[in-house]
Amino acid sequence: MKVSNQKCRQYVNECRSFQGSNLSGVRLSDSLYVVYSYGWWPIWAKINNQWYGHKEKYSRTTSKQTLQSRPNFQKIHYVENVEQLKANIAAKN
């Protein structure tokens, strides 16, 4: 579903698929949901009911998308970089 980036957080919280402006949420399986910037840079991943993010910065635009799509959950595990997050996603996928 097409939504504005400013309104995507509700879709992220509910792990619903969406397409924003260079931002998308994709349910890959019952236990894997990923939010991507520009279709390839994972920002958030929900793996086995646990949210993950990474500490790496890429661009001003991606940083803004990260804030707009941040899940409303207290407990988010942060890995050091996007490659670690990609590895976690690949291990589950």
C-alpha positions as a Markdown table, in Angstrom:
| # | Residue | x | y | z |
|---|---|---|---|---|
| 1 | Met | 0.0 | 0.0 | 0.0 |
| 2 | Lys | 1.3 | 3.5 | -0.9 |
| 3 | Val | 1.7 | 5.7 | 2.2 |
| 4 | Ser | 3.6 | 8.9 | 3.0 |
| 5 | Asn | 6.8 | 8.4 | 5.0 |
| 6 | Gln | 5.4 | 10.6 | 7.7 |
| 7 | Lys | 2.5 | 8.1 | 8.3 |
| 8 | Cys | 4.4 | 4.8 | 7.8 |
| 9 | Arg | 5.1 | 4.2 | 11.5 |
| 10 | Gln | 1.7 | 2.7 | 12.0 |
| 11 | Tyr | 2.4 | 0.2 | 9.2 |
| 12 | Val | 5.8 | -0.6 | 10.8 |
| 13 | Asn | 4.3 | -1.1 | 14.2 |
| 14 | Glu | 1.8 | -3.5 | 12.7 |
| 15 | Cys | 4.4 | -5.2 | 10.4 |
| 16 | Arg | 2.2 | -4.4 | 7.4 |
| 17 | Ser | 3.7 | -4.0 | 3.9 |
| 18 | Phe | 3.8 | -0.5 | 2.6 |
| 19 | Gln | 5.5 | 1.6 | -0.1 |
| 20 | Gly | 6.6 | 5.2 | 0.7 |
| 21 | Ser | 8.9 | 7.6 | -0.9 |
| 22 | Asn | 12.1 | 5.5 | -1.2 |
| 23 | Leu | 11.0 | 3.7 | 2.0 |
| 24 | Ser | 9.3 | 0.4 | 2.2 |
| 25 | Gly | 8.2 | -2.3 | 4.6 |
| 26 | Val | 8.1 | -5.9 | 3.6 |
| 27 | Arg | 6.9 | -9.0 | 5.4 |
| 28 | Leu | 9.2 | -11.8 | 4.2 |
| 29 | Ser | 7.8 | -14.5 | 6.4 |
| 30 | Asp | 5.6 | -14.9 | 9.6 |
| 31 | Ser | 8.7 | -14.2 | 11.7 |
| 32 | Leu | 10.6 | -11.7 | 9.5 |
| 33 | Tyr | 9.6 | -8.1 | 8.6 |
| 34 | Val | 12.1 | -5.5 | 7.2 |
| 35 | Val | 11.9 | -1.8 | 6.6 |
| 36 | Tyr | 14.2 | -0.7 | 3.7 |
| 37 | Ser | 15.5 | 2.6 | 2.5 |
| 38 | Tyr | 15.9 | 2.8 | -1.2 |
| 39 | Gly | 14.9 | -0.8 | -1.6 |
| 40 | Trp | 18.2 | -2.3 | -0.4 |
| 41 | Trp | 19.4 | -0.5 | 2.8 |
| 42 | Pro | 17.7 | -2.2 | 5.8 |
| 43 | Ile | 16.8 | 0.2 | 8.6 |
| 44 | Trp | 14.7 | -2.0 | 10.9 |
| 45 | Ala | 14.0 | -5.7 | 11.1 |
| 46 | Lys | 11.6 | -7.6 | 13.3 |
| 47 | Ile | 13.1 | -11.1 | 13.6 |
| 48 | Asn | 11.3 | -13.6 | 15.8 |
| 49 | Asn | 9.2 | -10.9 | 17.5 |
| 50 | Gln | 12.3 | -8.8 | 18.4 |
| 51 | Trp | 13.1 | -5.5 | 16.8 |
| 52 | Tyr | 16.6 | -4.7 | 15.5 |
| 53 | Gly | 18.3 | -1.6 | 14.1 |
| 54 | His | 21.8 | -0.6 | 13.4 |
| 55 | Lys | 24.0 | 2.3 | 14.5 |
| 56 | Glu | 25.6 | 3.1 | 11.1 |
| 57 | Lys | 24.8 | 6.4 | 9.4 |
| 58 | Tyr | 24.4 | 6.6 | 5.6 |
| 59 | Ser | 22.8 | 9.8 | 4.5 |
| 60 | Arg | 20.7 | 12.7 | 5.7 |
| 61 | Thr | 17.7 | 11.3 | 3.8 |
| 62 | Thr | 18.1 | 7.8 | 5.3 |
| 63 | Ser | 18.6 | 9.2 | 8.8 |
| 64 | Lys | 15.2 | 11.0 | 8.4 |
| 65 | Gln | 13.6 | 7.9 | 7.1 |
| 66 | Thr | 15.0 | 6.0 | 10.1 |
| 67 | Leu | 13.3 | 8.5 | 12.5 |
| 68 | Gln | 10.0 | 8.4 | 10.6 |
| 69 | Ser | 9.8 | 4.7 | 10.5 |
| 70 | Arg | 11.1 | 3.9 | 14.0 |
| 71 | Pro | 8.9 | 1.2 | 15.7 |
| 72 | Asn | 7.1 | 2.4 | 18.9 |
| 73 | Phe | 8.7 | -0.2 | 21.1 |
| 74 | Gln | 11.0 | 0.3 | 24.1 |
| 75 | Lys | 13.2 | -2.6 | 23.5 |
| 76 | Ile | 15.1 | -2.4 | 20.2 |
| 77 | His | 18.4 | -4.2 | 19.8 |
| 78 | Tyr | 21.1 | -2.2 | 17.9 |
| 79 | Val | 23.9 | -3.9 | 16.0 |
| 80 | Glu | 27.0 | -1.9 | 15.1 |
| 81 | Asn | 26.5 | -1.7 | 11.3 |
| 82 | Val | 24.2 | -2.5 | 8.4 |
| 83 | Glu | 26.2 | -5.6 | 7.4 |
| 84 | Gln | 25.4 | -7.2 | 10.8 |
| 85 | Leu | 21.7 | -6.4 | 10.3 |
| 86 | Lys | 21.8 | -7.9 | 6.8 |
| 87 | Ala | 23.5 | -11.1 | 8.2 |
| 88 | Asn | 20.7 | -11.4 | 10.9 |
| 89 | Ile | 18.1 | -11.0 | 8.1 |
| 90 | Ala | 19.8 | -13.5 | 5.8 |
| 91 | Ala | 20.1 | -16.0 | 8.7 |
| 92 | Lys | 16.3 | -15.9 | 9.2 |
| 93 | Asn | 15.4 | -15.7 | 5.6 |
